[in-house]
Amino acid sequence: MGYLSLTYAIVIRYLNLIHVFENLKGGFMDTRTGRIYTTEDLIRLYGSLEKIPLYIRPMQVGPTPRQVTRKPPRVGRNDPCPCGSGKKFKHCCFGGA
């Protein structure tokens, strides 16, 4: 694979990631702590979209107003899990950690 085609592939991957991230309306959740992040927060913290760790996942269901007003914004243990499973967060993505 030549340098130009490798660069092109990286640019396409980056643009695809940006498209996916911009179309998510729910934000992102740290599955270890329940902390809610926006796309801008993640880019500020990690510098680029490729460096975002695997434990930060897109939320399938947007945060409730109560979750957003918490400081820091986070999902409570007894709140519905934002992954969309319908289970409580403590029994799903939080995993009792």
Biotite code that builds the C-alpha atoms (Angstrom):
import biotite.structure as struc

atoms = struc.array([
    struc.Atom([0.000, 0.000, 0.000], chain_id="A", res_id=1, res_name="MET", atom_name="CA", element="C"),
    struc.Atom([1.526, 3.305, -1.042], chain_id="A", res_id=2, res_name="GLY", atom_name="CA", element="C"),
    struc.Atom([1.882, 6.380, 1.121], chain_id="A", res_id=3, res_name="TYR", atom_name="CA", element="C"),
    struc.Atom([-0.824, 8.269, -0.755], chain_id="A", res_id=4, res_name="LEU", atom_name="CA", element="C"),
    struc.Atom([-3.390, 5.476, -0.512], chain_id="A", res_id=5, res_name="SER", atom_name="CA", element="C"),
    struc.Atom([-2.592, 4.990, 3.194], chain_id="A", res_id=6, res_name="LEU", atom_name="CA", element="C"),
    struc.Atom([-3.072, 8.706, 3.831], chain_id="A", res_id=7, res_name="THR", atom_name="CA", element="C"),
    struc.Atom([-6.311, 8.637, 1.846], chain_id="A", res_id=8, res_name="TYR", atom_name="CA", element="C"),
    struc.Atom([-7.567, 5.661, 3.893], chain_id="A", res_id=9, res_name="ALA", atom_name="CA", element="C"),
    struc.Atom([-6.789, 7.463, 7.165], chain_id="A", res_id=10, res_name="ILE", atom_name="CA", element="C"),
    struc.Atom([-8.592, 10.620, 6.019], chain_id="A", res_id=11, res_name="VAL", atom_name="CA", element="C"),
    struc.Atom([-11.664, 8.615, 4.946], chain_id="A", res_id=12, res_name="ILE", atom_name="CA", element="C"),
    struc.Atom([-11.726, 6.766, 8.290], chain_id="A", res_id=13, res_name="ARG", atom_name="CA", element="C"),
    struc.Atom([-11.469, 10.067, 10.172], chain_id="A", res_id=14, res_name="TYR", atom_name="CA", element="C"),
    struc.Atom([-14.287, 11.644, 8.140], chain_id="A", res_id=15, res_name="LEU", atom_name="CA", element="C"),
    struc.Atom([-16.469, 8.568, 8.708], chain_id="A", res_id=16, res_name="ASN", atom_name="CA", element="C"),
    struc.Atom([-15.831, 8.764, 12.462], chain_id="A", res_id=17, res_name="LEU", atom_name="CA", element="C"),
    struc.Atom([-16.750, 12.453, 12.492], chain_id="A", res_id=18, res_name="ILE", atom_name="CA", element="C"),
    struc.Atom([-19.970, 11.690, 10.583], chain_id="A", res_id=19, res_name="HIS", atom_name="CA", element="C"),
    struc.Atom([-20.909, 8.951, 13.070], chain_id="A", res_id=20, res_name="VAL", atom_name="CA", element="C"),
    struc.Atom([-20.088, 11.139, 16.074], chain_id="A", res_id=21, res_name="PHE", atom_name="CA", element="C"),
    struc.Atom([-22.020, 14.150, 14.755], chain_id="A", res_id=22, res_name="GLU", atom_name="CA", element="C"),
    struc.Atom([-25.144, 12.076, 14.068], chain_id="A", res_id=23, res_name="ASN", atom_name="CA", element="C"),
    struc.Atom([-25.309, 10.703, 17.617], chain_id="A", res_id=24, res_name="LEU", atom_name="CA", element="C"),
    struc.Atom([-27.639, 12.851, 19.627], chain_id="A", res_id=25, res_name="LYS", atom_name="CA", element="C"),
    struc.Atom([-27.276, 11.066, 22.927], chain_id="A", res_id=26, res_name="GLY", atom_name="CA", element="C"),
    struc.Atom([-23.645, 11.807, 23.662], chain_id="A", res_id=27, res_name="GLY", atom_name="CA", element="C"),
    struc.Atom([-21.162, 9.317, 25.063], chain_id="A", res_id=28, res_name="PHE", atom_name="CA", element="C"),
    struc.Atom([-20.942, 7.451, 28.350], chain_id="A", res_id=29, res_name="MET", atom_name="CA", element="C"),
    struc.Atom([-17.964, 6.153, 30.304], chain_id="A", res_id=30, res_name="ASP", atom_name="CA", element="C"),
    struc.Atom([-19.179, 2.640, 31.154], chain_id="A", res_id=31, res_name="THR", atom_name="CA", element="C"),
    struc.Atom([-16.899, 2.514, 34.207], chain_id="A", res_id=32, res_name="ARG", atom_name="CA", element="C"),
    struc.Atom([-18.293, 5.588, 35.965], chain_id="A", res_id=33, res_name="THR", atom_name="CA", element="C"),
    struc.Atom([-21.474, 6.589, 34.133], chain_id="A", res_id=34, res_name="GLY", atom_name="CA", element="C"),
    struc.Atom([-20.044, 10.009, 33.240], chain_id="A", res_id=35, res_name="ARG", atom_name="CA", element="C"),
    struc.Atom([-21.681, 11.591, 30.176], chain_id="A", res_id=36, res_name="ILE", atom_name="CA", element="C"),
    struc.Atom([-19.534, 13.367, 27.569], chain_id="A", res_id=37, res_name="TYR", atom_name="CA", element="C"),
    struc.Atom([-20.271, 15.402, 24.444], chain_id="A", res_id=38, res_name="THR", atom_name="CA", element="C"),
    struc.Atom([-18.246, 15.016, 21.244], chain_id="A", res_id=39, res_name="THR", atom_name="CA", element="C"),
    struc.Atom([-16.471, 18.291, 22.012], chain_id="A", res_id=40, res_name="GLU", atom_name="CA", element="C"),
    struc.Atom([-15.519, 17.018, 25.489], chain_id="A", res_id=41, res_name="ASP", atom_name="CA", element="C"),
    struc.Atom([-13.972, 13.862, 24.027], chain_id="A", res_id=42, res_name="LEU", atom_name="CA", element="C"),
    struc.Atom([-11.971, 15.710, 21.390], chain_id="A", res_id=43, res_name="ILE", atom_name="CA", element="C"),
    struc.Atom([-10.719, 18.134, 24.063], chain_id="A", res_id=44, res_name="ARG", atom_name="CA", element="C"),
    struc.Atom([-9.733, 15.259, 26.400], chain_id="A", res_id=45, res_name="LEU", atom_name="CA", element="C"),
    struc.Atom([-8.180, 12.835, 23.913], chain_id="A", res_id=46, res_name="TYR", atom_name="CA", element="C"),
    struc.Atom([-7.047, 15.091, 21.074], chain_id="A", res_id=47, res_name="GLY", atom_name="CA", element="C"),
    struc.Atom([-8.496, 12.952, 18.284], chain_id="A", res_id=48, res_name="SER", atom_name="CA", element="C"),
    struc.Atom([-11.348, 10.548, 17.748], chain_id="A", res_id=49, res_name="LEU", atom_name="CA", element="C"),
    struc.Atom([-9.019, 7.572, 17.231], chain_id="A", res_id=50, res_name="GLU", atom_name="CA", element="C"),
    struc.Atom([-7.625, 7.848, 20.776], chain_id="A", res_id=51, res_name="LYS", atom_name="CA", element="C"),
    struc.Atom([-10.978, 7.464, 22.550], chain_id="A", res_id=52, res_name="ILE", atom_name="CA", element="C"),
    struc.Atom([-10.853, 4.367, 24.803], chain_id="A", res_id=53, res_name="PRO", atom_name="CA", element="C"),
    struc.Atom([-13.174, 1.403, 24.285], chain_id="A", res_id=54, res_name="LEU", atom_name="CA", element="C"),
    struc.Atom([-14.971, 1.924, 27.612], chain_id="A", res_id=55, res_name="TYR", atom_name="CA", element="C"),
    struc.Atom([-16.447, 5.192, 26.307], chain_id="A", res_id=56, res_name="ILE", atom_name="CA", element="C"),
    struc.Atom([-19.463, 4.206, 24.224], chain_id="A", res_id=57, res_name="ARG", atom_name="CA", element="C"),
    struc.Atom([-22.145, 6.111, 22.323], chain_id="A", res_id=58, res_name="PRO", atom_name="CA", element="C"),
    struc.Atom([-25.464, 6.443, 24.124], chain_id="A", res_id=59, res_name="MET", atom_name="CA", element="C"),
    struc.Atom([-28.393, 4.923, 22.224], chain_id="A", res_id=60, res_name="GLN", atom_name="CA", element="C"),
    struc.Atom([-30.836, 6.855, 24.404], chain_id="A", res_id=61, res_name="VAL", atom_name="CA", element="C"),
    struc.Atom([-30.193, 10.514, 25.144], chain_id="A", res_id=62, res_name="GLY", atom_name="CA", element="C"),
    struc.Atom([-29.563, 11.659, 28.714], chain_id="A", res_id=63, res_name="PRO", atom_name="CA", element="C"),
    struc.Atom([-32.506, 12.851, 30.779], chain_id="A", res_id=64, res_name="THR", atom_name="CA", element="C"),
    struc.Atom([-32.561, 16.444, 32.068], chain_id="A", res_id=65, res_name="PRO", atom_name="CA", element="C"),
    struc.Atom([-31.847, 15.082, 35.558], chain_id="A", res_id=66, res_name="ARG", atom_name="CA", element="C"),
    struc.Atom([-28.733, 13.285, 34.333], chain_id="A", res_id=67, res_name="GLN", atom_name="CA", element="C"),
    struc.Atom([-27.444, 16.367, 32.521], chain_id="A", res_id=68, res_name="VAL", atom_name="CA", element="C"),
    struc.Atom([-27.895, 18.676, 35.535], chain_id="A", res_id=69, res_name="THR", atom_name="CA", element="C"),
    struc.Atom([-25.753, 16.464, 37.775], chain_id="A", res_id=70, res_name="ARG", atom_name="CA", element="C"),
    struc.Atom([-22.215, 17.729, 38.312], chain_id="A", res_id=71, res_name="LYS", atom_name="CA", element="C"),
    struc.Atom([-20.442, 16.081, 36.581], chain_id="A", res_id=72, res_name="PRO", atom_name="CA", element="C"),
    struc.Atom([-23.160, 14.888, 34.188], chain_id="A", res_id=73, res_name="PRO", atom_name="CA", element="C"),
    struc.Atom([-23.524, 11.169, 34.753], chain_id="A", res_id=74, res_name="ARG", atom_name="CA", element="C"),
    struc.Atom([-25.908, 8.230, 34.724], chain_id="A", res_id=75, res_name="VAL", atom_name="CA", element="C"),
    struc.Atom([-27.136, 7.168, 38.166], chain_id="A", res_id=76, res_name="GLY", atom_name="CA", element="C"),
    struc.Atom([-26.984, 3.528, 39.228], chain_id="A", res_id=77, res_name="ARG", atom_name="CA", element="C"),
    struc.Atom([-30.776, 3.171, 39.209], chain_id="A", res_id=78, res_name="ASN", atom_name="CA", element="C"),
    struc.Atom([-31.348, 5.090, 35.968], chain_id="A", res_id=79, res_name="ASP", atom_name="CA", element="C"),
    struc.Atom([-32.158, 3.182, 32.774], chain_id="A", res_id=80, res_name="PRO", atom_name="CA", element="C"),
    struc.Atom([-28.980, 2.192, 30.925], chain_id="A", res_id=81, res_name="CYS", atom_name="CA", element="C"),
    struc.Atom([-28.274, 4.494, 27.966], chain_id="A", res_id=82, res_name="PRO", atom_name="CA", element="C"),
    struc.Atom([-27.173, 1.540, 25.826], chain_id="A", res_id=83, res_name="CYS", atom_name="CA", element="C"),
    struc.Atom([-30.867, 0.906, 25.131], chain_id="A", res_id=84, res_name="GLY", atom_name="CA", element="C"),
    struc.Atom([-31.144, -2.502, 26.819], chain_id="A", res_id=85, res_name="SER", atom_name="CA", element="C"),
    struc.Atom([-33.964, -1.394, 29.132], chain_id="A", res_id=86, res_name="GLY", atom_name="CA", element="C"),
    struc.Atom([-32.108, -2.635, 32.231], chain_id="A", res_id=87, res_name="LYS", atom_name="CA", element="C"),
    struc.Atom([-30.956, -0.472, 35.097], chain_id="A", res_id=88, res_name="LYS", atom_name="CA", element="C"),
    struc.Atom([-27.452, 0.917, 34.597], chain_id="A", res_id=89, res_name="PHE", atom_name="CA", element="C"),
    struc.Atom([-26.144, -0.976, 37.647], chain_id="A", res_id=90, res_name="LYS", atom_name="CA", element="C"),
    struc.Atom([-27.223, -4.310, 36.122], chain_id="A", res_id=91, res_name="HIS", atom_name="CA", element="C"),
    struc.Atom([-26.052, -3.570, 32.586], chain_id="A", res_id=92, res_name="CYS", atom_name="CA", element="C"),
    struc.Atom([-23.023, -1.499, 31.523], chain_id="A", res_id=93, res_name="CYS", atom_name="CA", element="C"),
    struc.Atom([-21.953, -0.469, 35.036], chain_id="A", res_id=94, res_name="PHE", atom_name="CA", element="C"),
    struc.Atom([-21.605, -4.147, 35.919], chain_id="A", res_id=95, res_name="GLY", atom_name="CA", element="C"),
    struc.Atom([-21.315, -3.553, 39.656], chain_id="A", res_id=96, res_name="GLY", atom_name="CA", element="C"),
    struc.Atom([-17.809, -2.114, 39.288], chain_id="A", res_id=97, res_name="ALA", atom_name="CA", element="C"),
])
